[in-house]
């Protein structure tokens, strides 16, 4: 998933530059390749949803579907301007979207704090519009939340991890955190890609810095 670097891939497009997209969703899988559950729901009562972007979504999705308490995962695009983009369109840098993983989880089994720890420690959130050799706005670090509690906890965890990174000589965290925008599911070939292609590319690489869990007082 490495593409030649262009100036347009290193900055978010303006509305005038953004590709037009299309009114209808692009075709994708109906069910998860590994666990057979519906990608687009309905999801069980009591589950929660969050979107994580941490570079190439192939390896990131595999991280989360393996966790106990995660009900289903899917990959897609969020945070941009183009409606219903294709994968190829997002690689131009002219849709504004980040590659993201939808994580639907049971908070009674796996806490949001545990998911955040996996997120922070599995990539380098200080790299801006890239992750390693994957360069461009699509590979930026993002957390898109679906509840006020998630949003507060994500911000507190960012602050805590930034202190740990600073102590280790790393730069500031560039992760975008905010309420979840529209999610556009990626094509079938990208869903659970590394289950279908076990030897496929995975560019995940953390910093080696442990993420401290913020206390409840810090979140409130």
N, C-alpha and C positions, 0 to 999 in steps of 0.2 A: 504494500500500500504506500510506496514511496513515489512521489511525483516531482518533476522538475519544479524548482522554486520560482515563483513569479511574484511580483510586487502585489498583485491583486489577491494572492493567497495569504498575505500577511496582514491584511486589514479587512474589516467587515465592509461589505458593499453598501452603498447608499441605495435608497429605494429606486432611484433612477437607473442604477447599474444592475439591480437584481434581476435574475431570470424570471420570466412570467409564470412558470409552473403550469398547473392545470387544475380544474375544479374537482376532478374525481381522484380518489386514492389510487395509487398504483397497486397492481396485484401482489399479494404476498401469501405466506403460509397461513393456514387456518389454525394449525396446532404446533406445539413445541416438538421439535424433532426428538428430544431426549425423553421428556416425561408425558408427552401426548396431550397436555392441557391446552385449552384455547388461548391463543396469543392475545386476542382482543377482548377476552372476557366472554361471559360474565365471570367475575372473580368472586371468591367466597366472601361472605359477610365477615367483617372483622379484619380483613387484610388491608394493607396500606400500599401506596405506590410512591416511587421516587424515580427520578431520572439522573443517571450518572454519566458524565462524559470524561474520559481519561485517555484520550488518544484513540487508536484503532479499536473499533467496537468488537471485533472478533474475539480477542483475548479477554477483554473486559467482561463480555457476556459470560464466558465460560467460568470466570472467577465466581460470579454470583449464582449461576444455576447450580453450582456444586454445594452451596451453603445450605445447611439444614434450616428450615423455616422459610426459605424462599420458595414461593408457590409456582411462579413462572417468570421467565425473562423474555425479552424481545429486543431487537436492535432497530434503531431508527434515527431520525434527524429532528432536531429541535433548536429553537433559539434564533431562527433566521427569518427571512422575508418571503421566500418562494413557497407557495402552497403546493403540497404533494410533489416534492422534488424526487427525481431519480438519483440513484447513487452516482452515476456519471456526472449529473449536473452539480451535485455537491462538491465533487472533486475540483471543479473549476474555481471555487472560492466565490462564486457569484450568486449563491443562495443565502449565505450568512449562517447556515446551520452548523451545529456541532454534531458529530457522531455520538449518539447516546445509547445507553442501555436502560430499558424499562425494567425495574425490579419490583415485582409484586410479592410482598412478604407478610408473614404472620408475626406481628409484634409480640405475641405471647411466646413465640419460639425463638426468634432472633430479634434483638433490639436494633433500633435505628443507630444507636451508638456503635454497635458491632459492625454494621454495614459501613458506617463512616470510617471506621478504623481500617477496614479492607480497602476502601476507596483511597484514603490518604497514603497508605503505605505501599500501594501497588503501582503508583506512577509518581512522576515528579511534577508537583503542582506549581513550580516556579518558572516554567519554561515559556509562558505566554502562548503564542499561536503555534505550538508544536509539541510533540512528544518524541524526543530522540530524532531518528531519521524521518519521521512522519511530520512534514512541515505544512502548515496552513491553518486557517481558521477552523476548519472542520475538526482539527485535533486538539482544540483548546480544552482546558479543564473546566468542567461545569458541574454544579449540583442544582437541579431544578426540583423544588419541593412541592408537596400537595397539601400540607397542613401548616398552620402557624407554628405548631410545636416543632415540626421538622425544620422549618426555616430558622428558628431560634437556635436549635441544637447544631445545625450545620454551621451557622456563623460562629457559635462559641467554639466548635471543634476547629474551625479554620484559625481562629485567634490562638488557640492553644498549640496547634501544630506549627503555626508560623513562629512562635517563640522557640519551639524545639528546633526548627530548621535554622533559625538565626543563630542559635547556640552552636549548631553544627557547621556554621560558616556558609549556609545557603542563602539565596536571595529571598525576596518577599514572595508570598503566595499570590498567584495571578488568577486563581479559581473564581469563576463567575458563579454567584449564588443568588437565587431568586425564585419566586413562584413559577411553577411549571407552565410553559407556553404550550402551544399545540405540538403534539407528537405525530410525526409522519413515519409510519412503519416502512423499513427498508424492504427491498425485494426478497423473495423466497431464498435465493442463493446465499444471502448474507445472514439469514436467521440460523443461529446455532452452527455457524460456519465451521468451527473447530471440532464439532462432533461429526460433521459430515466429511471433514478433511483433517484428520488427526495430525498430519504433518504440516498443516498450513501455517502461515505467518502469524506470529504473536509478538508484538513489539513492547509488551509491558515490561517496565523496569522501574522499580522504586528507588528511593534515595538511601535506603538503609537506616533512616531515622524513624524511631518508634513514635507513634502518635499517642499522646496522653489523652485519656478520656476526660472531657471537661465535667466538673461537678454540676449538680443540679442548680446550685446557687449561681453559677456562671451563666446558665442558660436562661434563668428567669429575668 
